Amino acid sequence: MMQNWLLKYLLVLPLSFQFFTANSNYYELWLENAFLPILGEGSNGNAFLPGKRISIEAAESIYDSVSNKIYFFDQWVGINTLVPIYYNGLPFVEDAYDRQTIVFMPRNNIAVKALYREQNTFKLQLKDAIPEIRFVKPGTLVEIQAHLTELGKVFSYWKWSNDSSNLPLDSIIASQYQATTHIIMP
C-alpha cells in the first residue's frame, strides 16, 4: 500500500525548472559618416563581442549640395569625449587616417565618426611636434610647437624632414630657431 501512495504523491507534485541565461556581453559600435562592410549582431547589426576585429569604412569623398563642394576623407575621431576612440590609453581604431580600417571592440559601447576635409586643403605633417598632422588651406597661419619631452634634449631649429618642398624654410616660418612659432601654409 505504501508504494501506491508514494507513486501518486510523486505524480501530483509539480515540476519546476529555473531558466538561466549567460550574459552574452555584446557591445555596440556606433558609426557616423561611415558603414560596416560586414554586419554584427543585434537588430541594427552593430553589436560585437569584446576583442573582435571589425572592419569599418568611410566614403573616399562626399558631395555637399548646400555648399556645392566635395569633401575628402580626413580621419576617424570619437564622436564625443564620453566615448572616444581611445580607452585606457589604447586605440580602438587601428589607423585613424585610413578610410578602410579596423576597430578593436572594447568592453564598452563606442562611437566613431569619419571626418572630411575640403578639397583645396593640404597636409601639414610635423615630426616630433604639435600638430602632428593637420589639413590647412594655403595662406593659413598655423602655430607649431616642438615636443621637448626627452630629458637632456634642447630644441635647436626647424628644418624640412625630406625634400617635400623646394621653398626656403625661412620664407614660411616666423622663427626657425624658436620651439613655438608660426608658419604660413604655402
C-alpha positions in Angstrom: 0.0 0.0 0.0 2.8 2.3 0.8 4.2 2.1 -2.7 0.9 3.2 -4.3 0.6 6.2 -2.1 4.2 7.3 -2.8 3.7 6.9 -6.6 0.6 9.0 -6.5 2.3 11.7 -4.5 5.2 11.9 -6.8 3.0 12.2 -9.9 1.0 15.1 -8.3 4.0 17.2 -7.4 4.6 20.0 -9.9 7.9 20.0 -11.6 9.7 23.4 -11.6 12.7 24.5 -13.6 14.6 27.7 -13.4 15.9 29.0 -16.7 19.4 30.7 -16.6 20.9 32.6 -19.5 24.6 33.6 -19.8 25.2 37.3 -20.4 26.5 37.5 -24.0 28.4 40.8 -23.3 27.8 42.3 -26.7 28.7 45.9 -27.0 27.6 48.4 -29.7 29.7 50.3 -32.2 28.0 53.4 -33.4 29.3 55.0 -36.7 28.7 58.4 -38.2 29.5 59.2 -41.8 30.6 55.6 -42.2 29.4 52.0 -42.5 30.1 48.4 -41.6 31.0 46.2 -44.6 30.1 43.2 -42.5 27.2 43.5 -40.1 27.4 42.2 -36.5 24.7 41.0 -34.1 21.7 42.8 -32.8 18.7 44.4 -34.6 21.0 47.1 -36.0 23.9 44.8 -36.9 26.2 46.9 -34.7 26.7 44.7 -31.7 30.0 42.8 -31.2 31.9 40.8 -28.6 34.9 42.4 -26.9 38.2 41.7 -28.7 36.6 41.3 -32.1 38.3 43.0 -35.0 35.7 44.9 -37.0 36.1 46.4 -40.5 34.8 49.9 -40.8 34.7 52.0 -44.0 34.1 55.6 -44.9 33.4 57.1 -48.4 36.5 58.4 -50.2 34.7 61.7 -50.8 31.3 63.2 -50.2 29.4 65.9 -52.0 27.7 68.7 -50.1 24.9 70.1 -52.2 24.3 73.1 -49.9 27.9 74.4 -50.3 28.4 72.8 -53.7 31.8 71.4 -52.5 33.4 68.0 -52.5 34.9 66.9 -49.2 37.6 64.1 -48.9 38.1 61.6 -46.0 40.4 63.0 -43.4 40.4 60.8 -40.2 38.4 58.9 -37.7 37.6 60.5 -34.3 35.5 59.7 -31.3 32.0 61.3 -31.5 32.4 62.9 -28.1 34.6 62.8 -25.0 32.4 60.2 -23.3 33.1 57.6 -26.0 36.4 58.4 -27.6 38.4 56.2 -30.0 40.9 55.8 -27.1 40.1 54.0 -23.8 42.6 53.4 -21.1 45.3 54.7 -23.4 44.7 52.1 -26.1 43.5 53.0 -29.6 40.3 51.3 -30.8 40.9 52.3 -34.3 43.9 50.6 -36.0 44.7 53.5 -38.3 42.9 56.8 -37.7 43.9 58.1 -41.1 42.9 55.2 -43.3 39.3 55.3 -44.6 39.2 51.4 -44.6 40.4 50.3 -41.2 39.8 48.0 -38.2 38.2 48.7 -34.9 39.2 46.6 -31.9 36.0 46.2 -29.9 36.5 47.0 -26.2 34.3 46.0 -23.2 32.0 49.0 -23.6 30.0 50.8 -26.3 32.0 53.1 -28.5 31.1 55.7 -31.2 33.4 56.6 -34.1 32.9 59.3 -36.7 34.6 59.8 -40.1 35.7 63.4 -40.7 36.0 65.0 -44.1 38.1 68.0 -45.3 37.7 70.4 -48.2 39.3 69.6 -51.5 41.6 72.6 -51.6 43.4 71.8 -48.3 46.9 70.4 -48.0 48.5 68.1 -45.5 50.9 69.7 -43.0 52.8 66.9 -41.2 55.3 67.7 -38.4 57.7 65.2 -36.8 58.0 65.4 -33.0 55.8 68.5 -32.9 52.3 69.7 -32.5 50.1 69.4 -34.6 51.4 66.1 -35.9 49.0 66.1 -38.9 46.7 68.9 -40.0 45.0 69.8 -43.2 45.0 73.5 -43.9 44.3 75.9 -46.8 47.2 77.8 -48.5 47.9 81.1 -46.7 46.7 79.9 -43.3 48.7 80.9 -40.3 49.4 77.8 -38.2 51.1 77.7 -34.7 53.6 74.9 -34.4 55.3 73.6 -31.3 58.2 71.2 -30.9 57.9 68.3 -28.4 60.5 68.7 -25.7 59.9 65.5 -23.9 63.2 63.8 -23.9 65.4 64.7 -20.9 68.7 66.3 -21.8 67.5 67.4 -25.2 67.1 71.1 -26.1 65.4 72.5 -29.2 67.8 73.7 -31.8 66.0 74.7 -35.0 63.3 73.7 -37.6 64.2 72.0 -40.9 62.5 70.2 -43.7 62.3 66.5 -42.9 62.7 65.5 -46.5 62.7 67.0 -50.0 59.0 67.8 -49.6 59.5 71.4 -50.7 61.9 73.4 -52.7 60.9 76.6 -50.8 63.4 78.1 -48.4 62.1 77.3 -44.9 62.6 80.9 -43.7 60.1 82.1 -46.3 57.2 80.4 -44.5 58.3 80.2 -40.8 58.2 83.1 -38.4 61.3 82.0 -36.5 63.3 78.9 -37.4 65.1 78.9 -34.1 62.1 79.0 -31.6 60.4 75.9 -30.3 57.0 77.6 -30.6 56.4 79.6 -33.7 54.1 80.1 -36.7 54.2 79.1 -40.3 52.1 80.3 -43.3 51.0 77.3 -45.3 52.4 77.6 -48.8 
